[in-house]
Amino acid sequence: MASSTQIKALMQSHIDKDDDRFLSVALQVAAHEARNGHGKLAQELKGLVEKAKKNSAKNLPVSIATGVKDTSGLLVTTHPRLRFADLIISGSVKGRLERLVKEQKHLTTLKNHGLSPRRKLLLAGKPGTGKTFTASVLAGELNFPLFEVRLDAVITKYLGESSAKLRQIFDTIREVRGVYFFDEFDALGSHRGSGNDVGEARRILNSFLQMIEQDDSNSVIVCATNHIEALDHALFRRFDDVIKYELPSEDEIIKLFRTRLQSYVAKNFSWKRLPAIAEGLSNAEITLAANDAIKEMLIHDYNSITTTMLQQAIEDRKSISQHFME
């Protein structure tokens, strides 16, 4: 049964002739019914929404129906199939992520004892160390849709509009269970007293602090930042866990290269030489270097990738990385 809030939202959107909002709420009702085990009704509702969309002149996509983007442009939705086996990070970090997944899978048991599972994460670390990939893995492990929040669409110059858009996102977080990913979170969470702060920026941050603290949904919220030092200290207590991501260790460097290059190198390839060569590169940069070596092999029709070829690809990536650090 649709909630009173959803029924009122349906009626209001009908009165306002807001077809996009009406279809969005209808899909929220369908998702609610699916969670309650009414699969047939949920499919029928989704079918009616699809039919209505085809008859609509605008024919705009709705995130929950298409898995691409919602009509507001605030969320982009995917359905990852990644697992922890795909995530190459330290054992301690992976253990903390696995604990969140376990608690989520025992949500009912925990709530029956007055406990809440972990569901609000802050991931901090340099670009390319696996924060975005982690959000996809969590969604895959939980079999949840991944909703990526487009902060460029949230933050505007108009007074009060950004807070209203945040409210719209948190309404969706409450209504549709999933993993919600706020990337480059420092755009919202910078120090309220910083010198370049303005009134609207403080209002946006205050709104977020209030909304995330009041949020008691069953969704998982993952925020990522490259600049944890820039975050307002009031943010940290709003999260169940704060996890710091580091550059890959020697073993992780080898695993990253093996995962990508195992089928492209000779049996006697010297993996042990790679950590010294690739030291300082992030997970993403290592993957890019591996891809560059594969392309070099294919373009020149070589039989396999040599250490020299891979070393050149690594050096190219290091030069690019150093260029942006200057």
SULVEN-V442455 format. One record per backbone hydrogen bond with DSSP energy under -0.5 kcal/mol. CO is the residue of the C=O (numbers start at 1). NH is the residue of the N-H. If there is no record, write none. Layout:
co:CO nh:NH
co:CO nh:NH
This chain:
co:3 nh:7
co:4 nh:8
co:5 nh:9
co:6 nh:10
co:7 nh:11
co:8 nh:12
co:9 nh:13
co:10 nh:14
co:11 nh:15
co:12 nh:16
co:13 nh:18
co:14 nh:17
co:17 nh:19
co:18 nh:22
co:19 nh:23
co:20 nh:24
co:21 nh:25
co:22 nh:26
co:23 nh:27
co:24 nh:28
co:25 nh:29
co:26 nh:30
co:27 nh:31
co:28 nh:32
co:29 nh:33
co:30 nh:34
co:31 nh:35
co:32 nh:36
co:33 nh:38
co:34 nh:37
co:37 nh:39
co:38 nh:42
co:39 nh:43
co:40 nh:44
co:41 nh:45
co:42 nh:46
co:43 nh:47
co:44 nh:48
co:45 nh:49
co:46 nh:50
co:47 nh:51
co:48 nh:52
co:49 nh:53
co:50 nh:54
co:51 nh:55
co:52 nh:56
co:53 nh:56
co:62 nh:65
co:62 nh:66
co:63 nh:67
co:68 nh:77
co:70 nh:73
co:74 nh:150
co:75 nh:70
co:76 nh:148
co:78 nh:146
co:83 nh:86
co:84 nh:87
co:86 nh:88
co:87 nh:89
co:90 nh:94
co:91 nh:95
co:92 nh:96
co:93 nh:97
co:94 nh:98
co:95 nh:99
co:96 nh:100
co:97 nh:101
co:98 nh:102
co:99 nh:103
co:100 nh:104
co:101 nh:105
co:102 nh:106
co:103 nh:106
co:104 nh:107
co:106 nh:110
co:107 nh:111
co:108 nh:112
co:109 nh:113
co:110 nh:113
co:110 nh:115
co:111 nh:114
co:119 nh:221
co:120 nh:240
co:120 nh:241
co:121 nh:223
co:122 nh:243
co:123 nh:225
co:124 nh:245
co:126 nh:129
co:128 nh:283
co:128 nh:284
co:130 nh:134
co:131 nh:135
co:132 nh:136
co:133 nh:137
co:134 nh:138
co:135 nh:139
co:136 nh:140
co:137 nh:141
co:138 nh:142
co:139 nh:143
co:139 nh:144
co:145 nh:147
co:145 nh:179
co:146 nh:78
co:146 nh:148
co:147 nh:149
co:147 nh:181
co:148 nh:76
co:149 nh:151
co:149 nh:183
co:150 nh:153
co:150 nh:154
co:151 nh:155
co:154 nh:156
co:158 nh:161
co:158 nh:162
co:160 nh:164
co:161 nh:165
co:162 nh:166
co:163 nh:167
co:164 nh:168
co:165 nh:169
co:166 nh:170
co:167 nh:171
co:168 nh:172
co:169 nh:173
co:170 nh:174
co:171 nh:175
co:172 nh:176
co:175 nh:177
co:178 nh:180
co:178 nh:220
co:179 nh:147
co:179 nh:181
co:180 nh:182
co:180 nh:222
co:181 nh:149
co:181 nh:183
co:182 nh:224
co:184 nh:187
co:185 nh:188
co:185 nh:189
co:186 nh:190
co:189 nh:232
co:191 nh:194
co:194 nh:197
co:198 nh:202
co:199 nh:203
co:200 nh:204
co:201 nh:205
co:202 nh:206
co:203 nh:207
co:204 nh:208
co:205 nh:209
co:206 nh:210
co:207 nh:211
co:208 nh:212
co:209 nh:213
co:210 nh:214
co:211 nh:215
co:220 nh:180
co:220 nh:222
co:221 nh:121
co:222 nh:182
co:223 nh:123
co:224 nh:185
co:225 nh:125
co:227 nh:230
co:228 nh:231
co:230 nh:191
co:232 nh:235
co:233 nh:236
co:233 nh:237
co:235 nh:238
co:236 nh:239
co:241 nh:122
co:243 nh:124
co:245 nh:126
co:249 nh:253
co:250 nh:254
co:251 nh:255
co:252 nh:256
co:253 nh:257
co:254 nh:258
co:255 nh:259
co:256 nh:260
co:257 nh:261
co:258 nh:262
co:261 nh:264
co:261 nh:265
co:262 nh:265
co:264 nh:305
co:266 nh:269
co:269 nh:271
co:270 nh:273
co:271 nh:274
co:273 nh:277
co:274 nh:278
co:275 nh:279
co:278 nh:281
co:282 nh:286
co:283 nh:287
co:284 nh:288
co:285 nh:289
co:286 nh:290
co:287 nh:291
co:288 nh:292
co:289 nh:293
co:290 nh:294
co:291 nh:295
co:292 nh:296
co:293 nh:297
co:294 nh:298
co:295 nh:299
co:296 nh:300
co:297 nh:302
co:298 nh:301
co:305 nh:266
co:306 nh:310
co:307 nh:311
co:308 nh:312
co:309 nh:313
co:310 nh:314
co:311 nh:315
co:312 nh:316
co:313 nh:317
co:314 nh:318
co:315 nh:319
co:316 nh:320
co:317 nh:321
co:318 nh:322
co:319 nh:323
co:320 nh:324
co:321 nh:325
co:322 nh:326
co:323 nh:326
